[in-house]
Amino acid sequence: MQIDIQSRGFSLTEGLRHHCDRRLRFALGPASDRLRAVSIRLTDENGPRGGIDKRCTLRAKLPGSPQIVIAQDEADIYVAIDRAADRLSRTLSRRLQREGRDYRARMPEPLRETGEDAHPY
């Protein structure tokens, strides 16, 4: 899985980059091998005015599925990253479960043997 990290409105420090990488790899766990790439966009919406203006936007792409987009706004960028990663983990888990369920629903039922012992009721 490739992780692309970009920031706008503040500098992307090595510590912030490390936190993003570590947090995403932990949150996605074994499902990370199913993802092609994850992009992280970190922005400061209000600049120096403060407030709940730090946004973390995650975009993840599964092969054969629509893109998953998660956006989280918080006052602290680290909290925004953590919550967005948790939400992406839950969304990805639901998507993979749904795909597995859909796949099983399309499988043909086992053919029943027809014979004298078979009852139509």
C-alpha positions as CSV (number, residue, x, y, z in Angstrom):
1,M,0.0,0.0,0.0
2,Q,1.3,3.4,-1.0
3,I,0.6,6.4,1.3
4,D,0.7,9.9,-0.1
5,I,0.8,12.7,2.5
6,Q,0.3,16.4,1.6
7,S,-0.4,19.5,3.8
8,R,-1.7,22.9,3.0
9,G,-1.6,25.9,5.4
10,F,1.2,24.5,7.6
11,S,4.5,22.7,7.3
12,L,4.5,18.9,7.2
13,T,7.1,17.9,9.8
14,E,8.8,14.6,9.9
15,G,6.9,13.8,13.2
16,L,3.6,14.5,11.6
17,R,4.5,12.4,8.5
18,H,5.6,9.5,10.8
19,H,2.3,9.8,12.9
20,C,0.2,9.6,9.7
21,D,2.0,6.6,8.3
22,R,2.1,4.7,11.6
23,R,-1.6,5.5,12.5
24,L,-2.9,4.4,9.0
25,R,-0.9,1.2,8.9
26,F,-2.1,0.3,12.4
27,A,-5.8,1.2,11.7
28,L,-5.9,-0.7,8.4
29,G,-4.0,-3.7,9.6
30,P,-4.4,-6.8,7.5
31,A,-6.7,-5.1,5.0
32,S,-3.9,-2.8,3.9
33,D,-2.8,-5.3,1.3
34,R,-6.1,-5.0,-0.4
35,L,-5.7,-1.2,-0.9
36,R,-3.8,0.2,-3.8
37,A,-3.1,3.6,-2.3
38,V,-4.2,5.9,0.4
39,S,-3.8,9.7,0.1
40,I,-3.9,12.0,3.1
41,R,-4.6,15.7,2.8
42,L,-4.0,17.8,5.9
43,T,-5.3,21.4,5.8
44,D,-5.6,24.4,8.1
45,E,-8.9,26.0,7.0
46,N,-8.9,29.2,9.1
47,G,-5.1,29.8,9.2
48,P,-3.9,31.6,12.4
49,R,-7.5,32.4,13.5
50,G,-7.7,29.1,15.3
51,G,-10.8,27.0,16.1
52,I,-11.9,23.7,14.8
53,D,-10.2,24.2,11.5
54,K,-7.7,21.4,11.1
55,R,-9.0,18.9,8.4
56,C,-7.7,15.4,7.6
57,T,-9.1,14.0,4.4
58,L,-8.4,10.4,3.5
59,R,-9.0,8.8,0.1
60,A,-8.6,5.1,-0.3
61,K,-9.0,3.0,-3.4
62,L,-10.0,-0.7,-3.5
63,P,-9.7,-2.5,-6.8
64,G,-13.1,-2.8,-8.5
65,S,-14.9,-0.5,-5.9
66,P,-15.7,3.2,-5.6
67,Q,-13.2,5.3,-3.8
68,I,-13.7,5.7,0.0
69,V,-13.4,9.4,1.1
70,I,-13.3,10.3,4.8
71,A,-13.0,13.9,6.1
72,Q,-12.6,14.8,9.7
73,D,-12.4,18.3,11.2
74,E,-10.8,18.9,14.7
75,A,-9.0,21.6,16.6
76,D,-5.9,19.4,16.8
77,I,-4.5,17.8,13.6
78,Y,-3.3,14.7,15.4
79,V,-6.8,14.1,16.7
80,A,-8.2,14.6,13.2
81,I,-5.8,12.0,11.8
82,D,-6.6,9.5,14.5
83,R,-10.4,9.8,14.1
84,A,-10.2,9.8,10.3
85,A,-8.1,6.6,10.4
86,D,-10.6,4.9,12.7
87,R,-13.5,5.9,10.5
88,L,-11.6,4.6,7.4
89,S,-10.9,1.3,9.2
90,R,-14.6,0.8,10.0
91,T,-15.7,1.8,6.5
92,L,-13.2,-0.5,4.8
93,S,-14.2,-3.4,7.1
94,R,-17.9,-2.9,6.2
95,R,-17.1,-2.7,2.5
96,L,-15.0,-5.9,2.5
97,Q,-17.7,-7.7,4.5
98,R,-20.4,-6.5,2.0
99,E,-18.2,-7.6,-1.0
100,G,-17.8,-11.0,0.6
101,R,-21.5,-11.3,1.2
102,D,-22.3,-10.3,-2.4
103,Y,-19.8,-12.8,-3.7
104,R,-21.3,-15.6,-1.7
105,A,-24.8,-14.6,-2.8
106,R,-23.8,-14.9,-6.5
107,M,-22.4,-18.5,-6.0
108,P,-24.7,-21.2,-7.3
109,E,-26.4,-23.4,-4.7
110,P,-25.3,-27.0,-4.6
111,L,-27.2,-29.2,-7.0
112,R,-29.6,-31.5,-5.2
113,E,-29.6,-35.1,-6.1
114,T,-32.8,-36.2,-7.7
115,G,-33.8,-39.7,-7.1
116,E,-36.5,-41.8,-5.5
117,D,-35.5,-40.7,-2.0
118,A,-35.9,-37.0,-2.8
119,H,-39.1,-35.4,-1.6
120,P,-40.5,-32.4,-3.4
121,Y,-42.0,-30.9,-0.2
